[in-house]
């Protein structure tokens, strides 16, 4: 382990936070509980208690006991469905737990630059105007997921060009076809915030799971570091765990959860605020 100086000096951790974090860590001190939580978190949607017991290879009463403890700590939710109980991970714990670990460890300065295991068949390059129709199509696919953005309609071409910073727009290609894009937009017109940008990364539905997002984020953060941007920030729905994990790999840290920040299709949604500071 390499030790570095914490960002926030010797400011003590508030007692109330320490008590909360200790309760979370105590809940996960049981290895079987960790296995169960991992099984729930990696399941597609909710999972029945019986299925979960088969998955981890222990008796259902034992699984039910551990699930009660996990639910009390807020890691999972339990919902009755007829005579069975279905289990689902609590999205807030996917950000709260990493945040707790960062807080306890002082949010260390040393963070990874960006993902290194980039796919060999994905090329990234500067976005040009001819790419915008395909960029808008991929944007629409992201909007359709319901977990990518508060936008409900794709902005028109001119609005996108006006929104994004020149020199900080990128596309990813495979076999000559645009399969994703990344861009940065200024957070303020004030001079003091000239190096602070809000980032976006979108991958075509047909290309997800192939490392396109990694390639785009690598290009985005390395170019930002040398292109005058000192802070990148992003707001992600807690349900979009893959995006949160990807940004953590690229050196973003969880700043916090903005509870019920805006209404989306009639539902008040939380967002996770992430930030990456140039080394």
N, C-alpha and C positions, 0 to 999 in steps of 0.2 A: 504494500500500500504506500502510495506517495502522499505525503502530507503537505498541504499548502495553507496559507493564511486565510481565515474566513473573511468574507466580504464585510460583515457587520461588526467587526471588532469583538469586544467582550460584552456586548449587550446581553443581559440575561434573558433566558426563555421565560415568558410569563407562566406563572404557576398553573393557571387554568389550562393553558395549552399543553403543558407537561402532563397534567392529569389525563387529558383527553388522549394524547398520544400513547401514554403508558397503558391505558385501557385497550387501545387498538393492538399494541404490540403484545400485551398479555394474552389477548384472544388468539393471536397467531402463534403463541408459544407451543401449541400442540401440533406436531407434524401432520397428523391426519386432517386437522382443520385446514391447514395450508393446502393439502392435496385436494380437499373437497372444494375449497374456494377457487383453486386453479381450474378444476374440472367445470365448475359453474361458469367461471369467467370466459372460458374458451369454448363453451357450448354456443351453438347458433340459437339465440333466443333463450326461452325458459326451458327447464328440464324437470321432469317428474322425479320425486324423491326415489322411487323404485329404480328408475333408469340410472340415477346418480349412484345408488348403492352398488348396482352391477358394474358401473364404470370404475369405481375405486376399489371394488372387491371386498366390501365389508357389509355386515348385516344392516338392514334398513333401520332398526331402532338406534343403532350406533350413529348412523348418518343423521338421523332426525335430531339426536342429542346435540351433535356438533353444529347442525344448521341453526338450532335455536340460539346457540351462543354467537354464531356469526351474524344472525339477524339482530340480536340485542346490541351488537357492536356497530351495526349499520352496514355491514359488508354485503349482505344479500337481502332480498325481499322474498317473502313466502306468500303465495296466493292460493286459496282454495279453488279447485276446479272439479266440481262434483265431489266424489269421494276421495280424490287424490289431492296432493299439494304440489304445486309447481314452484320452482326456485329460479330466481334470476339475480344476476349481479346488480348491485346498486351502482349506477354510473358514477355517482359522486365519490365512491371509494377509490375509483381508478385514478382520480386526481388528488384526493385528500391524502391517501397513503404515501405516494411519492413526495407530496408537499411536506408531510410530517417528517419523513426521513431527511429531506433537505434542511428543514428547520432545525432538527436535532443536531445535525452535523454542521450547522453554520452556513449552509449553502456555499459550498467550496467554490473557489475561483476557477479551479481547473475543470473545464468541461470539454467534451469532445468537440472538435471543429465541425465535423459532419460525417455522414456514413461513408465508409471506405469500400465496402463490398458492392461496388456499382456494377450493374449488368453490362456486359460487353456489347450487347446488341442494341443499346439505347444511346442515341446521340443527342446532345443538347446544343442549341444555337440561339442567337438573338432572334426574337420575334419580329417579323415585318408585317406590314399592312395586309399582304396577301394571305397571311395565316389567320386573320381575324374571323372569317366565316367558320373555319374549323374550330378555332378557339371558342367561339360562341356556342357551337354545337356541343362541345365537351362541357362547357359551363352549364348548359341546359341539362345535361345528364347528371351533373352534380346537384343542381337544384332539385331534380326529380327524386333524389334519395331522401330528401327531407332532413338530412343531418349534415349538410355542407355549408349552408349559408342562410341568412334571414331573407335574402332576395327570393322573390317568387316569380320574377320574370327576368330574362336575360337582358342586360342593358344593351342599347344599340352600339354600333361600331364606334361612332364619334364619342359617345360617353365613356367607353372603355379607353380610347386613346387619350382623352382628357384626364382620366382618373389616374393612370399609371405613370410612374416616373420614367422619363427617357433613360435608356441604358440599363433598365432593370426589368425587362420583359423577356421571357425565355420560352422556348417550346422544346419538347422532346419528340424525337422521331425514331421509328423503327421501320426499316425497309422503305425509307422515303416518305412515310406517312406520319402526320402529326398525331401523337397519342397522348399528349398532355401539355400543360403550360403552367408557368409560374410568373407572378408579377408582384411588384411592390408599389404601394401608393403612399403619398405623404400623409402623416397624421395631423399636420397643422401647417398653416401658411406662415406662422411666426418663425423668424430667423433662428431663434434658439433651438427649434426642433427640426432644423433642416436635415439632420442626419438620422432622423427617426422615421421608420416606415412600417406600414401594415402590410403583411405578406399574404399571398394566396397561392395555393398549389392545387391543381385539378388534374385528374387522370381519366382518360376515356374509359368507359365501362368495359370495353373489350380488352383493355390492357392492364387492368388492375391486378395486383399480386405478382407483377413481373419486375419490380424494382424501378419502375418509371418515376415514382414519387421520390425515391432516394436520389436518382440521377438529377432530377430537377432541383431538389432542395440543396444538393451539393453545389450545383452551379449557382443557385441563388445566394447562398451564404458566402461562398468564396468570392463571388463578384461583389457582393455588398461590402465585404471586408476591405477590398481594394478600391471600391468605387465611391467612397465618401459617406457611407452609411455606418453609423456606430451602434445603432440599436434597431433590431427587428422585433416586431411584436405580432401576435396572432391571437384571435379569439376562436375557439373551437368548441362545438357542442360536446358535452361529456360523453354522449353516446358514440361519438366518433373516435373510439379508442385507438384505432390503427393510426390515425393522423396524429394524435397526441404522442403515441410511442415514437413515431417517425421524427417528430420535431424534437423530442428529448434526445434522440440519437444525434441530432444536428446541433446540439449545444443549447437548445432552448430550455428554460426552467419554468416550472409552474409558479406564477406569481400569486394566483388565487382563483377562486370560483366567484363569478359575478352572478348572484342568485336572481332569477326571474328578471333578467336585464331587458328583455323585449318579448313581444308577443308574436308568435309564429303560427299561422293557420289556427288562430283562436286559442293557442296554448302558450302560457308564459314559460319561457325556456331559460335555462342557465347557460353560461358559457365559461370556458376555462381560459383565463388570460395567461399566455405564455410569452416569454421575452428572451431574446438572445442579445447579449452585449458583445461587441467586437473585442477580441483579446487585446 
